[in-house]
Every structure is written in structure tokens, then in C-alpha cells.
Amino acid sequence: MKPRVQRLVRRSGLLVVALAAAALLSACLPAAPAAPPTPAFTKGFDACAAPSLTTMSKWKASSPYTSIGIYIGGSSRGCAQPNLTPSWISSVKAQGWTLLPIWVGPQASCTTLGGTSKISSDGSTAFFQGINEAIAATDAAKALGLGWLAPIYYDMEGYTRGGACSNSVKTFADGWVRQLNSHGYLGAMYSSLCSGILDVAAATSDTTKVPLNAVWIAAWNNNPNIFGFGAPCALSDSLWSDHQRVHQYSGAHNESYGGVTINIDSNAVDGPVG
């Protein structure tokens, strides 16, 4: 201790008491919260039809992608899937790919899309439609060899939120996830951030509904972020925060790897895969 400090301490014991009190107070105060970690996402793509095994092999060797979205069925599935067989599933998994199974059934009651069936605007009816779609999706997943704890993402295309339309999407999602969970699958949903995602997010505060196990957020901002979705369609970072999000950040465009071009959507993947 320096001579000057010694003289101060000798003059008064108050300095020692003050320093001790300050140290005690500092020890009791909570540490400053750490910044949230940056999610370690991987990149995935989805295409309308499952590519050939040769294409998948070339893309695995030279593209930045490690997962692929596959349309396993549903009344509104847009493309034929001649390649999508149990053998294709096992082969691409052996190549090192992970899978994002997608089911495209009836759309929101207020959808403006043509050529698609719709879920009912009546909430109770929509709930049982969700159950029935989950039964069909489970059968399709099993037939392809997608088993225990595989996710199935329901493709609910964008619509205008509000009223009975939003309510029936919420009850449909409730029936969807309940039925899938009862058979060992994860119930998830793909939708645009500003419509389906915000509706199922609002439903998480309803204790009568089972929340989705994961969400696939369509927000074409060309930024592979997992969190930080703000205005005008803000999604709380506290929802689906435990590796439960996929973000489709870029819509249909062509990319070429290994001499093969595919029209794809690009995704940041920090959610369950098959």
C-alpha cells in the first residue's frame, strides 16, 4: 500500500468500510446480459421437383447447400415427382443431404390463388381438416421412409390476414401439429412472414392450442437471418428460438453448380430436418 493511502486509512476507517461495501455491492449486481449468439445455420434450397440423383451428387460436391426441400404430397402440389421414391430418399441421405419434407394441401379460406382447394372459414371444421391433412402427410412420409421425429412443413401460401380467415388457419395448424405429434412426427409450417407466420405466432398465446414445432419463414430480404424480423411484420425472437426456424430469404432464381442449373429458392436452415 502506498504511503499516501496508508495515511488516509489511518486517518479514518471509513475508507476501508466504503471500499468493502462497494466490493460487496459489485458482487451482488447481476452481470450485463450477453449478446444473443449468432445462430449457426446451414444453407438449403427447394425446387419444384426433386432433382435427379446425378444432379444432387454434383450439387453436393460444389454448391454451398446441405439440405433440400422436397414436396412429398398434398392436393395443391404443383409438380410431378418422378424422382421422389424411397430409393431416392436413401440415396441423397447417403450423399450427405438432409431433407425438409413439405406438404401442400388446401390453402387459407381467403386465398386468391386459383386452382387450389381451401380450408373452411369455420374454425372447428378447419381443425379437423388439419387432422386429416396430417394423416395423409404421415402416410406419405412413411411410404418414403421418413420416420420418427421427421418434420413435415405444411405449405400455407400467403393470404390477407384477418377475421375468420386467420382464425381458421390457427385452428387448422392446431389440428395439424396435434395429429403429427401423436404419430411421432414434428408439425411445422411454411408461410409468408406477413400472413401465416404472424397468425400462428399470435396463436402461441392461446393455451387451448398446441404451438407448431417449427416454422419456415418466407421473407425474401436476401439476408439469411434467423432472428431479427422487425416492422412491418415483426416476429418475436422468443418464439421458435431453439433451432426451430428456417428462413426462405430468396425466391425463385437460377443457380448452377457442377455444370447443372436448377431454379430454386434459397433458405437459411436452423430448424429440424429429416
Buried (B, 14 or more C-beta within 10 A) or exposed (E): EEEEEEEBBEEEEEEEEEEEEEEEEEEEEEEEEEEEEEBEBBBBBBBBBBBEBEBBBBBBEEBEBBBBBBBBBBEBBEEEBEBBBEEBBEBBBEEEBBBBBBBBBBBBBBBEEEEBEBBBBBBEBBBBBBBBBBEBBBEBBBEBBBEEEBBBBBBBBBBEBEEBBBBBBBBBBBBBBBBBBEBEBBBBBBBBBBBBBBBBBEBBEEEEBBBBBBBBBBBBEEEBBBBEBEEEBEBEEEBBBEBBBBBBBBEEEEBEBBEBEBEBBBBBBBBBBB
